[in-house]
């Protein structure tokens, strides 16, 4: 069955994790470029509050570029770039401690 294309709708509802194992959110929708016939992004909802609480209003989602996707299986793994999101005050604290 390897190499068999899956329907895009099978991505909806899958959980998304960083490649470090941190839960990011759940796929709610898929962004397509019909001219290139390619997936360009994943719309996530049910977001990890620790990652997004100061950036996203409750009940809103985010659009993750598909180029961040590392692997698709039972869950979707993306680059850890999302984990690097920090509030400015957290960055200042981390530089003061060092």
Biopython code that builds the backbone (N, CA, C, O; Angstrom):
import numpy as np
from Bio.PDB.StructureBuilder import StructureBuilder

atoms = [
    (1, "UNK", "N", (0.817, -1.196, 0.000)),
    (1, "UNK", "CA", (0.000, 0.000, 0.000)),
    (1, "UNK", "C", (0.855, 1.251, 0.000)),
    (1, "UNK", "O", (0.345, 2.354, -0.198)),
    (2, "UNK", "N", (2.150, 1.092, 0.220)),
    (2, "UNK", "CA", (3.035, 2.242, 0.215)),
    (2, "UNK", "C", (3.041, 2.868, -1.167)),
    (2, "UNK", "O", (3.068, 2.163, -2.175)),
    (3, "UNK", "N", (3.015, 4.207, -1.215)),
    (3, "UNK", "CA", (2.989, 4.889, -2.489)),
    (3, "UNK", "C", (1.582, 5.144, -2.996)),
    (3, "UNK", "O", (1.404, 5.854, -3.986)),
    (4, "UNK", "N", (0.571, 4.575, -2.332)),
    (4, "UNK", "CA", (-0.808, 4.814, -2.721)),
    (4, "UNK", "C", (-1.225, 6.189, -2.236)),
    (4, "UNK", "O", (-1.118, 6.481, -1.045)),
    (5, "UNK", "N", (-1.703, 7.045, -3.144)),
    (5, "UNK", "CA", (-2.113, 8.384, -2.706)),
    (5, "UNK", "C", (-3.325, 8.325, -1.782)),
    (5, "UNK", "O", (-4.239, 7.524, -1.977)),
    (6, "UNK", "N", (-3.310, 9.189, -0.776)),
    (6, "UNK", "CA", (-4.444, 9.293, 0.134)),
    (6, "UNK", "C", (-5.273, 10.505, -0.249)),
    (6, "UNK", "O", (-4.768, 11.447, -0.860)),
    (7, "UNK", "N", (-6.522, 10.477, 0.104)),
    (7, "UNK", "CA", (-7.366, 11.644, -0.122)),
    (7, "UNK", "C", (-6.966, 12.730, 0.862)),
    (7, "UNK", "O", (-6.611, 12.454, 2.008)),
    (8, "UNK", "N", (-7.031, 13.968, 0.394)),
    (8, "UNK", "CA", (-6.662, 15.087, 1.256)),
    (8, "UNK", "C", (-7.533, 15.180, 2.491)),
    (8, "UNK", "O", (-7.084, 15.635, 3.543)),
    (9, "UNK", "N", (-8.766, 14.754, 2.365)),
    (9, "UNK", "CA", (-9.673, 14.857, 3.514)),
    (9, "UNK", "C", (-9.224, 13.987, 4.674)),
    (9, "UNK", "O", (-9.683, 14.193, 5.798)),
    (10, "UNK", "N", (-8.339, 13.016, 4.442)),
    (10, "UNK", "CA", (-7.860, 12.179, 5.545)),
    (10, "UNK", "C", (-6.948, 12.972, 6.483)),
    (10, "UNK", "O", (-6.698, 12.536, 7.606)),
    (11, "UNK", "N", (-6.447, 14.128, 6.041)),
    (11, "UNK", "CA", (-5.607, 14.960, 6.905)),
    (11, "UNK", "C", (-6.425, 15.700, 7.957)),
    (11, "UNK", "O", (-5.934, 15.983, 9.050)),
    (12, "UNK", "N", (-7.676, 16.011, 7.620)),
    (12, "UNK", "CA", (-8.537, 16.756, 8.542)),
    (12, "UNK", "C", (-8.790, 15.916, 9.785)),
    (12, "UNK", "O", (-9.167, 14.748, 9.695)),
    (13, "UNK", "N", (-8.580, 16.523, 10.935)),
    (13, "UNK", "CA", (-8.792, 15.846, 12.216)),
    (13, "UNK", "C", (-7.521, 15.249, 12.801)),
    (13, "UNK", "O", (-7.513, 14.837, 13.961)),
    (14, "UNK", "N", (-6.453, 15.195, 12.023)),
    (14, "UNK", "CA", (-5.203, 14.638, 12.567)),
    (14, "UNK", "C", (-4.527, 15.641, 13.484)),
    (14, "UNK", "O", (-4.571, 16.849, 13.251)),
    (15, "UNK", "N", (-3.908, 15.124, 14.521)),
    (15, "UNK", "CA", (-3.168, 15.975, 15.446)),
    (15, "UNK", "C", (-1.821, 16.327, 14.846)),
    (15, "UNK", "O", (-1.218, 15.532, 14.125)),
    (16, "UNK", "N", (-1.360, 17.531, 15.154)),
    (16, "UNK", "CA", (-0.076, 18.024, 14.647)),
    (16, "UNK", "C", (0.863, 18.213, 15.829)),
    (16, "UNK", "O", (0.511, 18.834, 16.832)),
    (17, "UNK", "N", (2.071, 17.662, 15.689)),
    (17, "UNK", "CA", (3.102, 17.764, 16.718)),
    (17, "UNK", "C", (4.377, 18.316, 16.091)),
    (17, "UNK", "O", (4.626, 18.137, 14.899)),
    (18, "UNK", "N", (5.183, 18.994, 16.917)),
    (18, "UNK", "CA", (6.509, 19.397, 16.445)),
    (18, "UNK", "C", (7.368, 18.143, 16.390)),
    (18, "UNK", "O", (7.016, 17.123, 16.981)),
    (19, "UNK", "N", (8.487, 18.212, 15.689)),
    (19, "UNK", "CA", (9.352, 17.027, 15.626)),
    (19, "UNK", "C", (10.013, 16.744, 16.976)),
    (19, "UNK", "O", (10.715, 15.743, 17.119)),
    (20, "UNK", "N", (9.794, 17.617, 17.973)),
    (20, "UNK", "CA", (10.257, 17.367, 19.342)),
    (20, "UNK", "C", (9.156, 16.760, 20.212)),
    (20, "UNK", "O", (9.359, 16.536, 21.406)),
    (21, "UNK", "N", (7.984, 16.492, 19.610)),
    (21, "UNK", "CA", (6.899, 15.844, 20.337)),
    (21, "UNK", "C", (5.943, 16.777, 21.053)),
    (21, "UNK", "O", (5.129, 16.315, 21.853)),
    (22, "UNK", "N", (6.011, 18.086, 20.791)),
    (22, "UNK", "CA", (5.109, 19.046, 21.436)),
    (22, "UNK", "C", (3.831, 19.166, 20.598)),
    (22, "UNK", "O", (3.893, 19.417, 19.394)),
    (23, "UNK", "N", (2.676, 18.986, 21.245)),
    (23, "UNK", "CA", (1.387, 19.124, 20.559)),
    (23, "UNK", "C", (1.222, 20.565, 20.090)),
    (23, "UNK", "O", (1.431, 21.499, 20.864)),
    (24, "UNK", "N", (0.849, 20.748, 18.824)),
    (24, "UNK", "CA", (0.666, 22.087, 18.254)),
    (24, "UNK", "C", (-0.808, 22.392, 18.052)),
    (24, "UNK", "O", (-1.269, 23.471, 18.423)),
    (25, "UNK", "N", (-1.553, 21.465, 17.474)),
    (25, "UNK", "CA", (-2.972, 21.679, 17.209)),
    (25, "UNK", "C", (-3.541, 20.527, 16.414)),
    (25, "UNK", "O", (-2.927, 19.466, 16.303)),
    (26, "UNK", "N", (-4.734, 20.749, 15.855)),
    (26, "UNK", "CA", (-5.421, 19.722, 15.081)),
    (26, "UNK", "C", (-5.800, 20.311, 13.731)),
    (26, "UNK", "O", (-6.240, 21.458, 13.655)),
    (27, "UNK", "N", (-5.633, 19.534, 12.667)),
    (27, "UNK", "CA", (-5.954, 20.012, 11.317)),
    (27, "UNK", "C", (-7.461, 20.191, 11.200)),
    (27, "UNK", "O", (-8.239, 19.267, 11.434)),
    (28, "UNK", "N", (-7.849, 21.414, 10.830)),
    (28, "UNK", "CA", (-9.254, 21.761, 10.659)),
    (28, "UNK", "C", (-9.604, 21.902, 9.184)),
    (28, "UNK", "O", (-10.739, 21.654, 8.778)),
    (29, "UNK", "N", (-8.615, 22.304, 8.383)),
    (29, "UNK", "CA", (-8.845, 22.525, 6.956)),
    (29, "UNK", "C", (-7.501, 22.501, 6.240)),
    (29, "UNK", "O", (-6.444, 22.513, 6.872)),
    (30, "UNK", "N", (-7.557, 22.466, 4.924)),
    (30, "UNK", "CA", (-6.349, 22.401, 4.103)),
    (30, "UNK", "C", (-6.379, 23.537, 3.099)),
    (30, "UNK", "O", (-7.415, 23.818, 2.496)),
    (31, "UNK", "N", (-5.237, 24.191, 2.921)),
    (31, "UNK", "CA", (-5.127, 25.266, 1.932)),
    (31, "UNK", "C", (-4.458, 24.691, 0.680)),
    (31, "UNK", "O", (-3.406, 24.058, 0.755)),
    (32, "UNK", "N", (-5.095, 24.928, -0.472)),
    (32, "UNK", "CA", (-4.610, 24.377, -1.730)),
    (32, "UNK", "C", (-4.260, 25.490, -2.711)),
    (32, "UNK", "O", (-4.861, 26.564, -2.689)),
    (33, "UNK", "N", (-3.282, 25.219, -3.569)),
    (33, "UNK", "CA", (-2.990, 26.052, -4.732)),
    (33, "UNK", "C", (-3.459, 25.239, -5.926)),
    (33, "UNK", "O", (-2.783, 24.299, -6.344)),
    (34, "UNK", "N", (-4.607, 25.593, -6.475)),
    (34, "UNK", "CA", (-5.191, 24.800, -7.548)),
    (34, "UNK", "C", (-4.386, 24.883, -8.832)),
    (34, "UNK", "O", (-4.388, 23.935, -9.618)),
    (35, "UNK", "N", (-3.697, 25.996, -9.064)),
    (35, "UNK", "CA", (-2.874, 26.122, -10.266)),
    (35, "UNK", "C", (-1.712, 25.136, -10.244)),
    (35, "UNK", "O", (-1.411, 24.499, -11.254)),
    (36, "UNK", "N", (-1.066, 25.013, -9.098)),
    (36, "UNK", "CA", (0.069, 24.082, -8.966)),
    (36, "UNK", "C", (-0.370, 22.685, -8.548)),
    (36, "UNK", "O", (0.433, 21.752, -8.534)),
    (37, "UNK", "N", (-1.648, 22.546, -8.208)),
    (37, "UNK", "CA", (-2.202, 21.287, -7.699)),
    (37, "UNK", "C", (-1.380, 20.788, -6.512)),
    (37, "UNK", "O", (-0.906, 19.653, -6.492)),
    (38, "UNK", "N", (-1.226, 21.679, -5.517)),
    (38, "UNK", "CA", (-0.400, 21.346, -4.357)),
    (38, "UNK", "C", (-1.047, 21.872, -3.078)),
    (38, "UNK", "O", (-1.774, 22.865, -3.087)),
    (39, "UNK", "N", (-0.763, 21.180, -1.986)),
    (39, "UNK", "CA", (-1.166, 21.644, -0.660)),
    (39, "UNK", "C", (-0.163, 22.716, -0.243)),
    (39, "UNK", "O", (1.045, 22.491, -0.313)),
    (40, "UNK", "N", (-0.653, 23.883, 0.192)),
    (40, "UNK", "CA", (0.247, 24.963, 0.607)),
    (40, "UNK", "C", (0.181, 25.257, 2.099)),
    (40, "UNK", "O", (1.059, 25.937, 2.630)),
    (41, "UNK", "N", (-0.840, 24.759, 2.784)),
    (41, "UNK", "CA", (-0.921, 25.034, 4.208)),
    (41, "UNK", "C", (-1.948, 24.165, 4.907)),
    (41, "UNK", "O", (-2.820, 23.560, 4.283)),
    (42, "UNK", "N", (-1.814, 24.124, 6.221)),
    (42, "UNK", "CA", (-2.754, 23.415, 7.077)),
    (42, "UNK", "C", (-3.348, 24.409, 8.057)),
    (42, "UNK", "O", (-2.620, 25.086, 8.783)),
    (43, "UNK", "N", (-4.675, 24.496, 8.078)),
    (43, "UNK", "CA", (-5.367, 25.345, 9.043)),
    (43, "UNK", "C", (-5.562, 24.527, 10.310)),
    (43, "UNK", "O", (-6.185, 23.466, 10.287)),
    (44, "UNK", "N", (-5.019, 25.031, 11.421)),
    (44, "UNK", "CA", (-5.096, 24.307, 12.693)),
    (44, "UNK", "C", (-6.057, 24.984, 13.651)),
    (44, "UNK", "O", (-6.150, 26.210, 13.705)),
    (45, "UNK", "N", (-6.767, 24.166, 14.400)),
    (45, "UNK", "CA", (-7.611, 24.642, 15.497)),
    (45, "UNK", "C", (-7.244, 23.817, 16.715)),
    (45, "UNK", "O", (-6.297, 23.033, 16.667)),
    (46, "UNK", "N", (-7.983, 23.980, 17.815)),
    (46, "UNK", "CA", (-7.684, 23.271, 19.070)),
    (46, "UNK", "C", (-6.192, 23.380, 19.388)),
    (46, "UNK", "O", (-5.505, 22.383, 19.614)),
    (47, "UNK", "N", (-5.719, 24.627, 19.398)),
    (47, "UNK", "CA", (-4.291, 24.909, 19.529)),
    (47, "UNK", "C", (-3.759, 24.688, 20.933)),
    (47, "UNK", "O", (-4.504, 24.740, 21.912)),
    (48, "UNK", "N", (-2.459, 24.440, 21.016)),
    (48, "UNK", "CA", (-1.753, 24.331, 22.282)),
    (48, "UNK", "C", (-1.697, 25.729, 22.906)),
    (48, "UNK", "O", (-1.046, 26.626, 22.370)),
    (49, "UNK", "N", (-2.375, 25.908, 24.029)),
    (49, "UNK", "CA", (-2.440, 27.222, 24.679)),
    (49, "UNK", "C", (-1.067, 27.761, 25.058)),
    (49, "UNK", "O", (-0.832, 28.966, 24.973)),
    (50, "UNK", "N", (-0.167, 26.890, 25.473)),
    (50, "UNK", "CA", (1.159, 27.346, 25.890)),
    (50, "UNK", "C", (1.937, 27.977, 24.734)),
    (50, "UNK", "O", (2.744, 28.881, 24.953)),
    (51, "UNK", "N", (1.704, 27.516, 23.527)),
    (51, "UNK", "CA", (2.412, 28.057, 22.370)),
    (51, "UNK", "C", (1.770, 29.323, 21.821)),
    (51, "UNK", "O", (2.467, 30.204, 21.318)),
    (52, "UNK", "N", (0.436, 29.423, 21.912)),
    (52, "UNK", "CA", (-0.262, 30.476, 21.189)),
    (52, "UNK", "C", (-1.072, 31.440, 22.040)),
    (52, "UNK", "O", (-1.657, 32.373, 21.489)),
    (53, "UNK", "N", (-1.137, 31.265, 23.345)),
    (53, "UNK", "CA", (-2.067, 32.041, 24.166)),
    (53, "UNK", "C", (-1.904, 33.552, 24.043)),
    (53, "UNK", "O", (-2.901, 34.272, 24.086)),
    (54, "UNK", "N", (-0.693, 34.050, 23.894)),
    (54, "UNK", "CA", (-0.506, 35.494, 23.819)),
    (54, "UNK", "C", (-0.594, 36.015, 22.390)),
    (54, "UNK", "O", (-0.578, 37.227, 22.180)),
    (55, "UNK", "N", (-0.685, 35.137, 21.416)),
    (55, "UNK", "CA", (-0.671, 35.545, 20.008)),
    (55, "UNK", "C", (-2.014, 35.359, 19.298)),
    (55, "UNK", "O", (-2.321, 36.088, 18.355)),
    (56, "UNK", "N", (-2.798, 34.409, 19.735)),
    (56, "UNK", "CA", (-4.043, 34.058, 19.052)),
    (56, "UNK", "C", (-5.202, 34.177, 20.032)),
    (56, "UNK", "O", (-5.122, 33.707, 21.167)),
    (57, "UNK", "N", (-6.290, 34.817, 19.573)),
    (57, "UNK", "CA", (-7.481, 34.922, 20.405)),
    (57, "UNK", "C", (-8.097, 33.534, 20.592)),
    (57, "UNK", "O", (-8.046, 32.701, 19.688)),
    (58, "UNK", "N", (-8.678, 33.292, 21.770)),
    (58, "UNK", "CA", (-9.333, 31.998, 21.996)),
    (58, "UNK", "C", (-10.382, 31.732, 20.922)),
    (58, "UNK", "O", (-11.140, 32.626, 20.547)),
    (59, "UNK", "N", (-10.418, 30.504, 20.437)),
    (59, "UNK", "CA", (-11.383, 30.133, 19.412)),
    (59, "UNK", "C", (-10.899, 30.350, 17.991)),
    (59, "UNK", "O", (-11.548, 29.905, 17.044)),
    (60, "UNK", "N", (-9.773, 31.024, 17.824)),
    (60, "UNK", "CA", (-9.209, 31.263, 16.490)),
    (60, "UNK", "C", (-8.209, 30.168, 16.164)),
    (60, "UNK", "O", (-7.825, 29.395, 17.042)),
    (61, "UNK", "N", (-7.789, 30.095, 14.926)),
    (61, "UNK", "CA", (-6.820, 29.101, 14.506)),
    (61, "UNK", "C", (-5.606, 29.740, 13.868)),
    (61, "UNK", "O", (-5.477, 30.964, 13.834)),
    (62, "UNK", "N", (-4.717, 28.904, 13.363)),
    (62, "UNK", "CA", (-3.523, 29.380, 12.664)),
    (62, "UNK", "C", (-3.378, 28.591, 11.364)),
    (62, "UNK", "O", (-3.914, 27.492, 11.222)),
    (63, "UNK", "N", (-2.644, 29.173, 10.425)),
    (63, "UNK", "CA", (-2.340, 28.519, 9.167)),
    (63, "UNK", "C", (-0.851, 28.225, 9.154)),
    (63, "UNK", "O", (-0.027, 29.140, 9.191)),
    (64, "UNK", "N", (-0.512, 26.953, 9.102)),
    (64, "UNK", "CA", (0.878, 26.504, 9.098)),
    (64, "UNK", "C", (1.285, 26.230, 7.652)),
    (64, "UNK", "O", (0.599, 25.479, 6.959)),
    (65, "UNK", "N", (2.380, 26.817, 7.181)),
    (65, "UNK", "CA", (2.833, 26.513, 5.810)),
    (65, "UNK", "C", (3.146, 25.029, 5.665)),
    (65, "UNK", "O", (3.754, 24.431, 6.552)),
    (66, "UNK", "N", (2.736, 24.443, 4.562)),
    (66, "UNK", "CA", (2.945, 23.014, 4.373)),
    (66, "UNK", "C", (4.429, 22.662, 4.267)),
    (66, "UNK", "O", (4.812, 21.517, 4.508)),
    (67, "UNK", "N", (5.255, 23.624, 3.914)),
    (67, "UNK", "CA", (6.699, 23.349, 3.837)),
    (67, "UNK", "C", (7.285, 23.001, 5.202)),
    (67, "UNK", "O", (8.385, 22.453, 5.271)),
    (68, "UNK", "N", (6.567, 23.308, 6.300)),
    (68, "UNK", "CA", (7.020, 22.946, 7.642)),
    (68, "UNK", "C", (6.763, 21.474, 7.949)),
    (68, "UNK", "O", (7.329, 20.944, 8.905)),
    (69, "UNK", "N", (5.923, 20.802, 7.164)),
    (69, "UNK", "CA", (5.567, 19.407, 7.429)),
    (69, "UNK", "C", (6.763, 18.512, 7.157)),
    (69, "UNK", "O", (7.371, 18.564, 6.088)),
    (70, "UNK", "N", (7.088, 17.686, 8.153)),
    (70, "UNK", "CA", (8.209, 16.741, 8.048)),
    (70, "UNK", "C", (7.719, 15.329, 7.715)),
    (70, "UNK", "O", (8.369, 14.603, 6.963)),
    (71, "UNK", "N", (6.576, 14.948, 8.277)),
    (71, "UNK", "CA", (6.054, 13.597, 8.049)),
    (71, "UNK", "C", (4.548, 13.581, 8.292)),
    (71, "UNK", "O", (4.023, 14.327, 9.118)),
    (72, "UNK", "N", (3.873, 12.710, 7.548)),
    (72, "UNK", "CA", (2.433, 12.512, 7.711)),
    (72, "UNK", "C", (2.192, 11.028, 7.941)),
    (72, "UNK", "O", (2.599, 10.188, 7.140)),
    (73, "UNK", "N", (1.534, 10.722, 9.032)),
    (73, "UNK", "CA", (1.178, 9.347, 9.370)),
    (73, "UNK", "C", (-0.095, 9.408, 10.187)),
    (73, "UNK", "O", (-1.044, 10.102, 9.824)),
    (74, "UNK", "N", (-0.113, 8.678, 11.292)),
    (74, "UNK", "CA", (-1.260, 8.768, 12.195)),
    (74, "UNK", "C", (-1.378, 10.177, 12.759)),
    (74, "UNK", "O", (-2.475, 10.649, 13.058)),
    (75, "UNK", "N", (-0.236, 10.842, 12.901)),
    (75, "UNK", "CA", (-0.177, 12.251, 13.282)),
    (75, "UNK", "C", (0.696, 12.955, 12.244)),
    (75, "UNK", "O", (1.348, 12.311, 11.421)),
    (76, "UNK", "N", (0.697, 14.276, 12.298)),
    (76, "UNK", "CA", (1.519, 15.064, 11.378)),
    (76, "UNK", "C", (2.639, 15.699, 12.180)),
    (76, "UNK", "O", (2.386, 16.339, 13.200)),
    (77, "UNK", "N", (3.866, 15.530, 11.732)),
    (77, "UNK", "CA", (5.024, 16.142, 12.381)),
    (77, "UNK", "C", (5.474, 17.349, 11.574)),
    (77, "UNK", "O", (5.595, 17.286, 10.350)),
    (78, "UNK", "N", (5.720, 18.454, 12.280)),
    (78, "UNK", "CA", (6.208, 19.660, 11.622)),
    (78, "UNK", "C", (7.523, 20.085, 12.267)),
    (78, "UNK", "O", (7.879, 19.615, 13.348)),
    (79, "UNK", "N", (8.237, 20.978, 11.589)),
    (79, "UNK", "CA", (9.471, 21.523, 12.146)),
    (79, "UNK", "C", (9.192, 22.161, 13.492)),
    (79, "UNK", "O", (8.069, 22.586, 13.761)),
    (80, "UNK", "N", (10.193, 22.230, 14.326)),
    (80, "UNK", "CA", (10.028, 22.802, 15.662)),
    (80, "UNK", "C", (9.969, 24.323, 15.655)),
    (80, "UNK", "O", (10.034, 24.939, 16.719)),
    (81, "UNK", "N", (9.848, 24.941, 14.494)),
    (81, "UNK", "CA", (9.825, 26.400, 14.405)),
    (81, "UNK", "C", (8.705, 26.999, 15.254)),
    (81, "UNK", "O", (8.853, 28.106, 15.771)),
    (82, "UNK", "N", (7.601, 26.295, 15.405)),
    (82, "UNK", "CA", (6.481, 26.791, 16.206)),
    (82, "UNK", "C", (6.888, 26.915, 17.666)),
    (82, "UNK", "O", (6.468, 27.848, 18.351)),
    (83, "UNK", "N", (7.697, 25.986, 18.147)),
    (83, "UNK", "CA", (8.144, 26.020, 19.537)),
    (83, "UNK", "C", (9.016, 27.241, 19.822)),
    (83, "UNK", "O", (9.114, 27.688, 20.964)),
    (84, "UNK", "N", (9.638, 27.768, 18.794)),
    (84, "UNK", "CA", (10.530, 28.911, 18.981)),
    (84, "UNK", "C", (9.788, 30.229, 19.145)),
    (84, "UNK", "O", (10.402, 31.260, 19.417)),
    (85, "UNK", "N", (8.467, 30.198, 18.979)),
    (85, "UNK", "CA", (7.676, 31.401, 19.204)),
    (85, "UNK", "C", (7.727, 31.746, 20.686)),
    (85, "UNK", "O", (7.330, 30.942, 21.529)),
    (86, "UNK", "N", (8.203, 32.907, 20.992)),
    (86, "UNK", "CA", (8.249, 33.345, 22.389)),
    (86, "UNK", "C", (7.703, 34.761, 22.474)),
    (86, "UNK", "O", (7.808, 35.553, 21.538)),
    (87, "UNK", "N", (7.126, 35.044, 23.607)),
    (87, "UNK", "CA", (6.702, 36.413, 23.845)),
    (87, "UNK", "C", (7.952, 37.243, 24.099)),
    (87, "UNK", "O", (8.936, 36.727, 24.626)),
    (88, "UNK", "N", (7.929, 38.518, 23.733)),
    (88, "UNK", "CA", (9.110, 39.367, 23.954)),
    (88, "UNK", "C", (9.586, 39.373, 25.407)),
    (88, "UNK", "O", (10.793, 39.402, 25.649)),
    (89, "UNK", "N", (8.663, 39.347, 26.387)),
    (89, "UNK", "CA", (9.082, 39.359, 27.785)),
    (89, "UNK", "C", (9.787, 38.059, 28.170)),
    (89, "UNK", "O", (10.672, 38.076, 29.027)),
    (90, "UNK", "N", (9.413, 36.929, 27.553)),
    (90, "UNK", "CA", (10.111, 35.665, 27.827)),
    (90, "UNK", "C", (11.529, 35.703, 27.277)),
    (90, "UNK", "O", (12.452, 35.180, 27.902)),
    (91, "UNK", "N", (11.711, 36.324, 26.101)),
    (91, "UNK", "CA", (13.039, 36.413, 25.523)),
    (91, "UNK", "C", (13.952, 37.269, 26.399)),
    (91, "UNK", "O", (15.122, 36.939, 26.591)),
    (92, "UNK", "N", (13.411, 38.376, 26.931)),
    (92, "UNK", "CA", (14.208, 39.234, 27.799)),
    (92, "UNK", "C", (14.612, 38.479, 29.058)),
    (92, "UNK", "O", (15.761, 38.559, 29.493)),
    (93, "UNK", "N", (13.655, 37.734, 29.652)),
    (93, "UNK", "CA", (13.957, 36.981, 30.869)),
    (93, "UNK", "C", (15.040, 35.944, 30.610)),
    (93, "UNK", "O", (15.927, 35.752, 31.442)),
    (94, "UNK", "N", (14.973, 35.265, 29.444)),
    (94, "UNK", "CA", (15.964, 34.232, 29.177)),
    (94, "UNK", "C", (17.346, 34.835, 28.964)),
    (94, "UNK", "O", (18.345, 34.194, 29.289)),
    (95, "UNK", "N", (17.432, 36.051, 28.425)),
    (95, "UNK", "CA", (18.738, 36.672, 28.252)),
    (95, "UNK", "C", (19.268, 37.206, 29.589)),
    (95, "UNK", "O", (20.480, 37.254, 29.800)),
    (96, "UNK", "N", (18.371, 37.602, 30.481)),
    (96, "UNK", "CA", (18.808, 38.103, 31.780)),
    (96, "UNK", "C", (19.342, 36.965, 32.643)),
    (96, "UNK", "O", (20.300, 37.148, 33.395)),
    (97, "UNK", "N", (18.725, 35.796, 32.536)),
    (97, "UNK", "CA", (19.136, 34.654, 33.348)),
    (97, "UNK", "C", (20.493, 34.125, 32.892)),
    (97, "UNK", "O", (21.311, 33.705, 33.711)),
    (98, "UNK", "N", (20.721, 34.148, 31.610)),
    (98, "UNK", "CA", (21.980, 33.616, 31.055)),
    (98, "UNK", "C", (23.110, 34.489, 31.454)),
    (98, "UNK", "O", (24.255, 34.220, 31.092)),
]
sb = StructureBuilder()
sb.init_structure("model")
sb.init_model(0)
sb.init_chain("A")
sb.init_seg("    ")
for serial, (resi, resn, name, xyz) in enumerate(atoms, 1):
    if name == "N":
        sb.init_residue(resn, " ", resi, " ")
    sb.init_atom(name, np.array(xyz, "f"), 0.0, 1.0, " ", f" {name:<3s}", serial, name[0])
structure = sb.get_structure()
